[in-house]
Amino acid sequence: MGKYKGVVDVSTALNPLSTNVSVSGTYAVNVDGSGSFTAAGAANGPWPMVINGVRSYHIIEPAGNTAPVGSVISKQ
């Protein structure tokens, strides 16, 4: 179990690109690489996550969103 914070660039069908949006939350990782994460202020979490030690793969389904979003996060 841990915490994260950083910035992301976000784009939606209704809004143009927003850059440097602050994000934070918590995550949990199991020994097999599966896990979950939450985002501060977001509903419907925790969301599933898989990590391979270099990148983490997430499926995010925010409140009111009928199409889940897949994302890949890598540490820089």
N, C-alpha and C positions, 0 to 999 in steps of 0.2 A: 504494500500500500504506500502511495506517495502522493505528492502534489506537483503540479506543473503551472507555469505561467510563461507567457510570451506574446508575440504579435503574429497576426495572420492577415492575408488579403482575402476579402470576401466578395463574391459576386452572386447575385440572384437574378431571376427573371424580371423582377420588378425594379431592381436597383442596379446602377452601374457599379463598377469596381470601387470598393472601399478598401483603402490600404492602411496597414499598421493598426488593425483593430486589436485591442487588448483581450486576451483570453486567459483563463485560469480555471483550475478544477482539481479533481483527484483522480487517481488511477489505481488499479490493482492488477497484478500479473501473477498467473499460476506458473508452476515449474514447466508445464508443457507449452508455454508461450501464449496461451489464451488469457483473456482478461476482460476488464471493463473500465470505462472512464466516464466521468461526469464533467459538465461545464458549468461554472458558476452562473447562476441566473437563468439557466436553460431548463425547460421542462422535459419530461419523458426519459430522463437518464436513469440509471446508467446505460450506456450503449456498449455493444460488443467490440472487442479489440483483439487483434492477434499481433504479436511482436516476434521478430526473428533475430533480435539483438542489434540490428542496424536501423531498421525501419519498423514503424507500427502502422497497421492497417485498421481503419475504423469504419463503422457504419453508423451514420448519424441520421436520426429521424426527429427533427425538431417538432414542437407542438404545432398542429395544423398543417404539417407538410405531408402530402400524400405520396411523395416520391423520396425515399431515403437517399442520402448522399454518401458516397464512398470517398474516403480520403486516405492519403498516404502521408505520414509525417516522418521526417528524418532529422536527426540532431545535426546542427551545423556548428 
